[in-house]
């Protein structure tokens, strides 16, 4: 048992073993192994146990990180799991896919002092994987069943977290999703080398055993109306996510072989899950033997380049209009992509797509960083006369996502949206101006992180519980006092 913490001076940082590049390039298995028990305890004991834990402050869920690190170091792993799961419905998922370098680990005090951050994500994964192995993770069994019913639109992280929290209170919960599997982007968007699919499917099974009902292959606005859901349930939570891909404006963009990133990733994930996927089988969305160019610099772009490597692409290049220091994607993912053979073409942007019906190349121009824009980031400017061409058989557009037109889709003109198309909510309750209709996750925030979806799902569940309790007591009135997000 560890006698004390703060061993960051005498104990160097050590991540779990990473699989060899030549091995991991050939499959979609996760690239990091698991800590052995002694290694996890040793790394957890590096924590300084700060009086003001900036790791916790910068976690969207405000996880009790110092506490469960200390419990791990002292061989109290079941307690560590209870602490981790008290604030996070899916710690085994966040431990794998959160960009810790931008959140908890990036704000670790010992990282700032030059000793190397505590490996928070890897320890969290060790805690939760051990908890599942040991049978400590159980389905939710509420102490009492409540008669009120809640309908949740969307089976992604926000919807699932909300469902889990509401079942703990005993509410009757039904989750509707347009896809045939539960998980949203966790199942169809994020590749297996970051998050193996059985991890997500295991949570689906736990939620089902907990009493959550799932209605899959059900598009709200198509198979069931939004009005019908409101009539059927005492409250509704909208967590549809954002799936409308942003496009690039350049000559030749409509040619075959120029594909939205999510279409490509979904095809790859479905193929890995054993589905029959004609677009992969006929080679259209299979990168094997092809020159691949990915346009964009976020985490979705990193998922695309690393997927193309595993499919056996001839070459993989990432075209990004800013420099590496301004790249929005996780630095850890960029490093992994470089190790796996991805070429990054910094400060470059497409100006035209070449080909005769099917793309054969990307004509790009060099960029320089000019004056800051409204967000404070330097705006990229083209350098005249700097054009160059990259061979391309597939171009993947990873430029971000916008919301669908939910007002039109739901046939609900009273549902207010911002000028960006996201749903307006009162952030203190997560309720929209429509009585009993709540929203959260990407459909409110715009494209964001899984951990923020979990946070919104938990906050919405608390808001729904308060709303239904007040309504049952006859205390509920119209949401005149609520303050809604500005358009």
N, C-alpha and C positions, 0 to 999 in steps of 0.2 A: 504494500500500500504506500502511495506517495505521502510523505510526511509534510510536505509544504509545496506551495506553488512557486511561481516566479522563477522558473529554471531557464529562462530564455538566454541567460548569459552563458551558462555551462552546457546547454543542450542546443545543438544547431537544429534549424528547421529541416524537416524531412517529410516530403509527401509520400504517399503510398507508391509502390513500384508502378511505373508506367510501362505498358507493353512496348516491345520493340517496334520501330516504325515499319520495318519490312513485314512484320506480322499483322499489325493493326490495319495497314493499308488494304488488306485483303478481305476484311470482314466488317460487320457493323456492331461488333461487341464493344462494350465500354472499354476505354483505353486505360483507366486507372484500376489497379487492384484494390484490395481491402487491407487495412491495417491489421496486423496481428495485435492481440490484446496488449502486450507489453509496449509495442510501438505507439498505440493509441494513447495509453496512459502517459507515456513519456512526452508525447507531443502536447497533450492537453495540459500537462504540468508546466508548460512554458508560459501559460497565461499569467499576466501580471495582477489579475484581480483588481482592476482599476476602480477607484472610488466613483468615477464617472466613466462608465464603460462605453466608449465611443463605438465599439462594434455593435452594441445593443441600440444605441441612439440612431445609428445609420441603417439599421435593419427595418424594413417596412413593417414587419410584424413585432418589432421590439422583443425579439426572442431573448430568453434568459441565458444568454451565451456564457457569461462567466460562471454561472451556477452549474450548468451542465458540463462545462469543461472541468470544473473542480470535482464534480461527482464522478466523471470518467477517470480522472487521475487517481482517485481514491477507490477505484474498483467498486463503485456503486452505480453500475450501469443501468439497472432497472429504474433507479431513481432518475438517472440522467435522461432516460427515455420519457419518463413522466414529465419532466421539466420541458423537454424539447417539444412534446406533443401538446403541452398546455397552451401554447401560443401559436402553434402551427399544425394545421390539419394534415399536411403532407410533408413532414420533415425529410423523409427518405427521397422525395423528389427534389425539394429545394437544396438539399445537400449535394445533389448531383448537378443541377442546372442553374442555380443562382450565379450571377456574375459576382462572386465574392470579392474579386479584386476591385470592383467598383462600390461595394457595399461594406459588409462587416470587416473583411480582411484588409481592404484598402484603407480603412480608418483605424486599424489596430495600432495602439500606441507603440508597441515594440517594432512594428513595421516602420513607423515614422522615425524611430530612433536608430534604425539601421540594423536591427538584429533579425529581421525577417519575421513576417506575420505569423501568428498562430494559425495552423491549418484548420480553420473552423469548419469549412465545408466537408473536408475529408473525415474529421472527427464526427460530425453530425451523421454522415453516411454510415460510419462504423457503429454508432449508437443505434440507429434505426434498423440497419440490417441485422444486427445482433438481436434486437427486440423481436423482429419477425422470426428469426431462427429459433429463439427461445420460447415462442408462443406468448409473449407478453402483450401483443397487439390483438385486441378483442373487438368484435362488433359492438356497436353502441346499443346499450339496453337502458332506455330511459326509465326513471323511477315511476313515472306515470305517463299514460297516453292522453294526449289532448285531442279534442274533436276537430279543431280548426285545420284546414287544409291549405297548403302553400304549393303553388305551381312555379317551377323554375324553368326558364327558357335558356337552354345552353348547358352542356355537360362538360365545360372546360373548368379550369381551376377555380374561378369565382363561383360558378354554379355549384360545383361539388363541395367547396368549403361551406357555402351557405346551407346546402342540404345536410351536411354533417352536423353543423351547429344546431340547426332546427330539430333534427332527430334527437339530439341530446336533451332538448327541451320537451320532446314527446309529440311534436307536431307531425301531421301526416303530410309527407313530402312526395311530390311527383316531379321528375325531371324530364323535360322534353328536349330532344336533339334531332337535328336534321340528318346526322350521320348514323352509320350502323354500329359504331363503337363509342364507348364512353371515353372522354379525355380531351376532346377538342384538339388543339395544336400539340398537346403533350403526346397524343397518339399518332397524329398524322403529319404534324409539322416538324417536330424535333426529332432528329435522327437517333437511331439506336445506339450509336457510339457515345452519345451524351446521356441518353435515357432509354434503357432497354424496356421494351414494351410490356413484358410481364410485370414490371414494377407498377405501371399504371393500371393494368388489368387486375392486379391484386387489390388495389384500392376500390375498383369497381365492385369486385366480389364482396369486400367488407361492407361497403355501403348498402349493397343489396341485402346482405345478411342483417344489417342494422334496420331494415324496413323501408329504405328509400326505393320508390318505384321508378323505373325508367321506361320511357316511351321513345324508342329510337326510330330512325327513318321517318321522322315526323317533323315536317317543316311548318312552323307557325306562320300563318298567312297563306298556306297552301293546303296542308292536310287538316289543320284545325285553325280556326280564326282566333285572333287575340281577344276579341269580344267573348268568345266561348270560354276561353281560359279564365277570364275575369269572372264570368258567371259561375264557373265550376269551382273556383278556389276562393278562399277568404283573403288571400294576398298573392301577388305575382312578383317574381324577381326576374328581371331581364338581364341576362349575362351572355349575350350572343357573340361577343368578341367583334373583331373587325377583320374582314377577309377580302375586301376589295383592293386589289393590288394597284399601287400607283404606277403610272406609265412613264416612259421616257419619250420625249418629243424630239424625233430626229428622222430624217428621210430613210425609208426602207424598213421602218420599225414593224410594219405589218407582215413581213415575210415569215414563212414557215421556219421553224427552228429557233425563233425568238419567243421565249416562254416565261410566264410569271413564275417566280421562285416557288411559291406555295404549290402550284400545280406539279412542278418537278419533284418537290419534297414529298408531297402526298403520294405520288406515283411510286416513288422509291419505298416509302414506308409501307404502302399496301402490298407491294411485291414482297417485301421482307416478312410481312404478316401471313403470306401464303395466298393472297388473293390473286385471281386472274386479272391481269392488268394489260389490256390490249396495247395501250400506248407505250408500255415498256417492252412487251413481247415483240412488237413490230419495229422496235429500235428508235422510235421517235424521241422518247424520253429516257433512253439508255445512253449514257455517255461513253460506253466502251469504245476505245479506239478513236475517239473524236477530240477535236480541239474545243475546249470549253472556255467561254469568257463569262464571268459573273460581274454584273454592274451593280455596285453598292458596297457599303462598308460596315454594315451592322451585323448582328448575330445571325440573322437569316442568311446573309451573304456567306458567312463562315460555314453555316450548315450546308450550303450549296456546294462550295468549293471542296469541302471535305467529303461530301457524298460522291461528287464526280470522281475524286481520286479513287474511292473504293469501288466504283463501277468500272474502273480500268481506263479512264480517259487518257488520251495521248498527251495532252497538255491541259493545264488548268491555270487560268490567269484571273486575278481579281482586279478590276478597274475601278479606282476610287478617286474622286475629284479633289480630295484634300490629302494632307500628308498623314503619316502613321500616327503622329501625336494627336491628331484630331479625329481619329477613327472612332466611331461610336461603339463598335463591337468590343467584346471582352478581350483584353490583352492576352489572357491565357489561351483563348481560342485562336487568336492570330498566331501565337507562338506554335501551337499544335499544328496549325495549317502549314506554316513554314516548314516544320519538321517533316511533314508528309509530302512536301514537294510542290506546294502551291507557290506560284509566282505572283507577287504583288506589284501592280503598276500604279504607283502613287501619283497624285497630282495630275490625273488624266481623266478625261470625260469623253463619252462617245459623241461624235458629231454626225455620223451616218452609218447605216448598216448596209453592207455590200452584198450583192447576190442577184440572182435572176429568179425570184420566186422562193428560193431557199437561201438562207443566209450563208455566206462564205467568208465573211470577214467584218471587222469593226474598224471603221476609220475614226481615230480618236485624236484629241488635241491636248497638248500639255497645258497645265493650269499653274497659276501662282496665287498665293493668298494675299488678298487686298485688305481693304478696310473692314472692320467688324460689322456684322449685320445686326438686326434687331435683337438677336439672342446673345450677342457678344462674341460670336465666333467670326473669324475672318472669312470673308466671302471669297470663293474661288473665282478667278478671272482667267479667261483663255489667253494664251500667249500666241499672238499672230504668227502665222507661218510655221507652226510647230507640229503639224499633223503627222501621224504615223498610222500604220495599219497592222492589226492583229488578225491572224487566221482564226476563223471560228466556224464550227459546224453546229454548235448550240450556244445561244446567248441566253443567260438567265437574268431576269430583271428582279433585283432584290432592293427595291427602292422604298420599301415601307408599305403600310396598309392604311386604308381609309374605311370609315363605316359604310355599310350599305344604307339605303334609304329606308330606315325602319318605319318612318311614318307611313310611307306608301306600302311597304311590305305588310305591316300590321293593320293597314286600313284604319289608322287611329290618328285623325288630324289634330286631336287635342294633346298628343304626346309631344312635348316641346323638345327641340334640339338646338344645339349651338350652331354657330356659322360653320363649324367643322363637321357637322352631322352627328356629333355625339349627343347622347341623351342628357338633359339637364336633371340634376338631382340636388336635393338639400344634403350637403355633405355631413351634417350632424346626424341625419337619420337614413340617408341613402334613398329617400322616397322622392319620386317625381311629383309634379303638381297633380297627377292623376291619383285620386284617392286609392290607397292600397296597392299601388304599382311602384315597385322599387327597381333600381338598376345599379350595376357596378361592373368592375372589370374594364376591359378595353373599350366596350361600347360607351363608357363614360369618360375614361381617361385618354382614349386613343391607344394606339399600339404600345404596349408596355410589357412588363415582366410578369412571369407566373406568380412571383411572390406578392406583387401588388394585387393580382387577381384574388389570391387567397385572402389578403387583407380586406379587400372590398367585400368579399363573400361573407367574412366574419362580421364586418361592420353592418352589412345589410341584414344578416340574421338577427343581430341585436336590435336593429331598427324595427324589423318585422315583429319580433317578440313584444317589444314595447307597444307597437301599434295594435296588435291583436289583443293584448291584455287590457289596454285602455278601451278598446272597442267593446270587449266583453263586459267591462264595468260601466259602459255607457258614458265614458269620459271622452271619447274621441270626437273631435270636431274636424271641420275641413282644414286643410293645411295652410291656413291663412298666415300663420306665424313663420312658416318655413322660408328659408332663404335659398334661392336657387342659383345655380352657376350662371354667371353672365354669359351672354352670347357674344 
